Structures are given as structure tokens and as C-alpha cells.
Amino acid sequence: MKKTLAILLFTFIAAISFAQTDSIRGKQFQLKGKIINQIQLTPHCGVVAWGTVIEFQIISFSDTSYKNDSIGVIFTCPEFYKNNFFEIGATYTLKVADENQANFGWAIPNESLLSKYNLKKKLWVMKADKQQ
């Protein structure tokens, strides 16, 4: 009886431990900033997975090694955000990761914008909130 109870307890603890692992790939960062340039919206995602680079003036960024005052991040399937979500000059709080969270590639027409920021890795938006 004690062995059975010990096995059940161990199994329960192991299940809880594995269930609480973070499934986000790469490092995560918090970014607060204002959109500084025109936004190039893409066609709707479907057969092709579309993304777009949006540039922000940094208000705060949790990656203290990044020293520029602006940055470009990739929004995937930007049409999923509500109408008028993207506005030049509006402030946003973003959760970004330095790895693509999808198991496939993205078509990003304006990806060349990222080259001016000398990023070690691309930053992918996982969550975005517009400040009112």
C-alpha cells in the first residue's frame, strides 16, 4: 500500500512539473514603444503565412543589451488585429521572442527593414496591446 501511494504521489508531482514548462521558444522580452513609420499591411494569411515588420521608437525594453532608440519587430498575420489597431504615434506594449513560434516560415515583404537595426536575431511579436 505504501509503495502504491508513493508511486501515485511521484506520478502526480511529475505530471505537475511537466505541465508547467513554458512552451515559448527562445528568449522573451517586454517592449513598450510608439510606431514611427508607415505600416505595410499584408494580404490575409491562408495558403501563404504573411508577416510584416513594424518599427517602434523604444520607450522601454527589457533587453538591456540593445542600445538603439528604435527597433523593428515582426507581426505575423497582422490582419488578425482589430481595425485601426496599428497607428503611427500610438503606444504599444509588446511581448516578443527571439525565435519564430511557428513550425513554418513566413513571407515578410518588408523584412529588409530589420537590417538597419543590427539585431542578432529577429524579434517576433507574441502579444500586443495598444495603450489608450
N, C-alpha and C positions, 0 to 999 in steps of 0.2 A: 504494500500500500504506500509506503514512504517513497519507494522508487517511482511508482506511477505518479505520485504527487510532484516529486522533484522533476520528472520528465515533463509533465504538463506545465509546471512553473517555468522551466527553462524554455520550452517552446513558446509560451506566452511572451516572455521577456524578449526572446529573439525576434518574434514577429513584430513587436512594438518597435524595436530598434531598427529593423529594416524598413518599416513603414514610414519612418520619419526622416529618411535620407532625402536630400534635396535633389531633384531631377534636373535642375538647371545646369546646362553645360557652361563651363568657363567661369571667369570671374564676373561678379555683378557689381555695378556701380549705380550711384544715385546722381542724377544730373538735373539741375534747375537752370533754365535758360529761356532766352527770347529768340524767336525765329527772326533771322536777319535778312534772308533773301527770298526771292520768289520761289514758290513751291511748284515742282514739276510733278503733277499727279499722273499716274499711270493708268492703263486700261485695267478693267476688273480682272482679278485673279480667276483662273479657271484652268484651262489646259496649261497655260504659262503662269508661273508664280512670279508676280511683279513686286518690286520694291522700289523705293526712291530715297535718295539722300536728302536730308533736310539739315540746314546749317543753323546753329544756335550761338548766340552770344552767351557765354557762361556767367551765371550768377553764382552758382556753387557746384562743385564737382567732387565726388568722394575719391577720385583717383588723384591723389596729391602729387604724383609724379608728372602729370600733364600740366604744362606751363602756359600754353596759349590761352588767349581770352575768348576764342571761338572754337567750335568743333562741328564736325559733320557726323550724323548718325543715320542708320538705315531703318526706315519704317517699312515693314512688309505688309503687303495688301492694304495700302493706305485707304482704299475705298471703304474699308470696314469701320472707319471712324465716322462719326456723325457729320452732317452737313455743317460747313463753316467751322470745322474743328481746327483746321490749320489757318492761322492768320499771322501775317508779318507783324512783329511787335508784341504779340501775345506771349505770356509767360506760361511755361510748361514744367511740370515735374515728371521726370522720366526715370524708369528703371531700365538699365541697359546691361547687356552681357557682351563679352568679347569673343563669343562664339555663336555661330548660327545655330538656332534651336531646332531647326527643321532637319530632316534627313534627306533633303534635296537642295538643289541650287536655286538661285533667284535671278531673274532678269532685272538688272538695275541700270536703266538707260543713262543716268547721270552719275554713275559710280566714280567717274574720273574726278569729281569734286573732292573725294576723300584724299587724293594725292597731296593737296596743299597742306594737309594737317599732319603729315608725317607720323601717322598712327602705326604702332607696332601691329595692331590687329584692328579689324573693323568692329565697330560698335553697333549692335543690333538692339532695337527697342523691343522690350518685352511688355512694358506697361507705360501708358502716357496719360497724364491728367492735365487738363487745361485749367489754369487758375482764373478765377472770375474777378 
